[in-house]
Amino acid sequence: MDQLRYLELCEQRLTSLPDYVRKFYINRQANAYSSATLYQYLQEYVRFFSWLIDEQIVMVAEPRLIPLTALEKMKLEDIELYKIYLMNKRKTNHHKLSFQAVNRSINALNALWYFLTIEAEQADGEPYFYRNVMKKVKLLKSSETMATRSRHIGQKLLTGDKKHAFIDFMQMTYPKQLSNRQLASYQQNCERDVAICVLALTTGIRLSELAQANLADLKLEQLTVTVIRKGGQQDTVPIAPWGQPYLEEYVQIRQTRYATTANEHALFVAKYRGQAKRMSNYAIEKLVAKYSEAFGVRLTPHKFRHTLATDLMAATHSETIVATQLGQTTTQATHLYTHVVDDEQRAAMDKME
């Protein structure tokens, strides 16, 4: 889904939410939060406010009427009940919320309360209120150990030689499975499709960073790509050398194949009604799913990010290097990859009789 569509969806959601949520939204926009992230926040607020009304914790007719005082006086017990509600939803067949999804909901509420109690500024220079009940709310812990989670992830990655096998499959095996009509479309886009997967696998950049990259951001001589990270910060990301020839091949055909003009800055484009147009997040996700399903395992751009992180951890054994490559401000999330690459435990177990 592209940026404009997310902006439209955000505006639709804001009409059903209180004015102070719009002020939060404007504040985050000013701090370069992506429209996709903000839309997810607004979705969470609609769900939470609707639950408050359904449970008669707040006695109003609709979410947009919920006053600030309701949030100021919110009890810890109420938030804990909401957590239980979310946890119960994950146990039903129709709404399987993972513990990560529950934590995303809590984190969204944390962001709103932090804005209202710390960041917001009224005419007198003071925030809306000072009591922040969310400071007392704890995130859920995974029901699996980190090692179990990481091994589960590791089975669905293209680590080691598997990533090269996947690219070879895209170039040589995949077209043999196509009809003449499908083959024509493949031949139009094969260099671009390979370059998309290669750039993701050689950098670990996020899907949004991949879609928003411009041609000028790619520096093949230096083997870097410049992206805008979460929070609006610019970052120059190294590219693994093995990806260079695939990227060069796409850049060489980009203008002639897609009829790009000087006004189209996007790195990855599609031809739409005879004109080049930036590819959306959705188009890239769909592309990766198509090739990976044919390869035998459904993958996402985020799995490519995990792949790069895992290979980099195996090569460096440095959580700091992995976190820097991924554009993470801490090494907290990189513990996952230390377990993915830990073959010593398996080797030891194999020697047991």
N, C-alpha and C positions, 0 to 999 in steps of 0.2 A: 504494500500500500504506500502511495507516495505522500510527500509532505502536505500537499494541498488538501488531499482527502482527509488526512488526520486533522488538519486545521478545521475543516468543515465539521467533522465528528466532535471535536472539542467544543466548538460553538454550540452544537446541538445539546451536548451534555450540560454545558454551563447554564442553559436556560432553565434547567430543572434543579439547579443548585443555588445555595445562598450567595449573596453578593460577596461575602468574605472569601469564598472559595475562588471567585473570579479574581479577586485581588491576589490571592496565592498564585493563581495561574499566570497572571501578568508578571508577578515577581519572578517566577521560574522562567518565563519566556525571556525576560530581560537578562537572566543569567545563563542563557543559551541551552536550556534543556530542550531536547528534541520533542517534536509534537507527538511522536509515538509514545514516549515516556509519559508526557503530560496526559495523553488520552487514557493510558492505563491508570494513572492516578485518579482521574475523574470517574472512571468506571468503578474504582474501589469506593469512592466517596458516595456515589449513587447507591451502591449496594449497602454500605454501612448506614447511611441516613435512612434508607428504606427499611432496614432492619430495626432501627430505633423506633420508627413509627409503628411498624407491625407489632413490636413487642410492647408498645405503649409506654416506652421509656420517655419519649417526648410526645406530648399531646398536641400534634399539629396535623394538618390534612395532607401535606406533601413536603418533600425534602427541602425545597427552596425556602420554606417558612421556618426552618429550624433556627432558633436564635443562637447567638454567641454564648449566651448564658448557659445554654444546655451543654455546650462543650466545656465551658469553664467549671461547671459543677458536676461534670461526669464522674461517676464513681468507678473505682478500679474493678469492682464486682461486675459492673455493666460491660466493661471491655473484656473481662475474662469470659463472661457469658457469650460475647460475640466470637471470641476465639473458639469456644466450644461449638458454637453454631457452625463456624467454618470447618472445624475438624470433623463434625458430623456429616457435613456436605461431602467431604472427601470419601466417606465410607459408602455413599450411595452409588448406584449404577449410573445415574444421570449426571452427577457432578463430582467427578473424581478429582478433588483438589489434593495435590501433593503437599508435603509439609513446606516445600519451597514456596508454593502458591499462597499458603496461609501466611507465611512470613512476609511475602510481598505485600499482602493486605495490611499487615501490622506496620510495615515500614512506610507505606503510603500514609497511614494515620499519623505516624511519628512525624513525617514531613509537614503535615498540616498543622499539628499542634506546635511544632517548633517554630513555624512561621508566625502563628498567632501569638505566641508567648515571648518570642525573642526577636524575630526579624521585622515583623510588621511595625509600622510607625503611624500613629494617629496625629492629629493636628498639634497635640501637646508634646509630641515626640515620644510618647509611651506606647508599648504594645497593647493589644486588645485586652489581654488579661495575663496573669502571672502563674496561675496554678496549672501545671502540666502533668496530667494523670498518666500520660504515655511513658513518662520516665520510669514508672513502676511496672511496666508491662514487659515481660520477657518473651523473646522469640522461641519458637519450637525447636527442639533438637531432632535431628534425623533419627529414625528408628533403626537405621543401619549404621554400622561402623564406617568410618571414612575409608578403610581398606576395602570393605565390601562394595561401597559405592564406586570407588575408583576402578576396581576390577571390572565391575559391570560396565562402566563407561569404556574401559580399555578394549572390551570386546567389540565395540561399535566404532572404533577409530581406524584411521588409515596410517597408523604408525609404521616406521621403518620403510621397507620396500613396498608395502601395500599402497602407499600414495602414488608411487611410480607405476604400479600395476594398474591403478585406477585411471591415470592419465593415458597410459597406453591403450586401455580399454576404450576410452572415449574416442581416441583417434583411429584405432584400427579395427576393433571388434564391433563396437556399437553400430557403425554405419552398415555392416553386413546384415543387421537384423531389420533393416528398414525397407519399406515399400518405396517405389520410385518417387512418389509425392513427398513422403517423409524425408527421403534422401536429399531432395532439392532444398528443403528447409535446413537440414543439417549442414549441407555444404555452404549455405549462406552464412551460417553462424558458428561453425566449428572452431575457428581460431579464437573467436570472442569467448565462447563457452569454456574452452580449455583455459584461456587466460584468466577468467573469473575464478575458476577453481584453483588454479595455480597461485594466484595472488593471495587468496585466502589461506592456502596451505603453506605458503612460504612466509607469511607475515603474522597470521593469527588475528588480523583485524576483524572488528565486528561487522555484521551484515550492514548496518546503517553506514558505517565508515566506508565499506566497499561500494555501496550504491552512490554515496555522495562524493566519492573521489573524482577529481578532474584530471584531464590529460596532463596538465601542467604540473600536477602533484607527483607524477611518476617520473623519477630520475633514474633511468636505467644505467647511466654511467656510474652513478654513486650507489646503485642498487638500494634505493630508498623510495618510500612513498609517504607523502605528507597527508595526515588525516586530522579531522576535528574530533577529539575525544569527548566523552561525557563531561558535561560542565563547560563545554565550549573551548577547551584548551587545545591548541595546535600541537601536534606531535609528529616527529619525523621517524618513521619506522623502518628498520633494516629489512631487506628482502633476502631470503636464502638464495645463494647463487644458482642452484639448480633450476630455478624458475625463470632465469633471464631469457633464454632462447624462446620460450613460449610467449612471454610478454612482448618481446621484440617482434615476433611474427604477427601478433595481433595489431600492434601499433602501426606496423607497415601497411596493413590492409584497411585500417579503420576508416580513413577518409574516402577512399574509392569505393569500398564495399557498402558503406552506409551513407554516402553522400553528405558527410558532415560539413558544416560551414564554420566560419570563425566564431559565430555566435553560440555554437554548441560546445560547451566546455567539458561536458561529462566524459569521463574515461570510458565507461561502458554504456553503449547505446544500442538501441534497436531501431529498425527501419519501420516507420509507421506512416502509411499513406505517402510513401516516397520521401519522407523526411526523417532525419535522425532525431531520436528522442532518448533522454536519459532513462536507463532501466530502473524500475522500482524495486523496493525490497522484495515485494511479492514475486516479481518476475524472476529474480535471482534465486529465491527459495524454490520456486517451481522448477527452474532449470536444474538445480542441484538434485532435487528429488527425482527428476526424470532419469538422469544418468545413473545415479546411485542405485535406484531400484533395479535398473537393467543390469547393473554390476552385481547385485545380489544382496545389498544391505542399504536400507533407506537412510540417507544422511541429510544433514542440514549444514548451512554455513557455520553454525555454532559448533558442530562436531569437527569441522575443519580447524576451528580455533583451538579446541581441545587437543586435536592431533598435533598441531604445532607446539603447543605448550608441553605436551608429553615428550615429544622428540627433543625439545630444547632442554627439558629437565634431565633427560637421559644423557645428553651431551655435556651439560655443564654442572649438574647437581647443585644448581644455585637458584633458590626461590626468588632472590632479588632480581636476577637476570630475567627470569620468566615473567615476573610481575611487571618489570619495565617494558618488556616486549609486548605484553598484552595491554599496557596502558592502565594498569591497576596501581592505586596509590599505596596499597599495603600488600604484604605477602600472605594474608589470611587465606585467600582462595587457592593459593598455589600448593597448599599441603596435599590437595587431592592428587596432584601429579607425582608426588614423591612415592605414593603407593602404586600408581599405575606402572611405574618403571622399575619397581622393586622386584627383580627376578631372583635375588639371593634367597629369599624365603622359599620360593618354589624349588630352586636348585637343591636346597638343603633337605626339603621334604622328599624329593625324588631319590635321595641317597638312602632313605630309611627303608628297612626291610620289614 
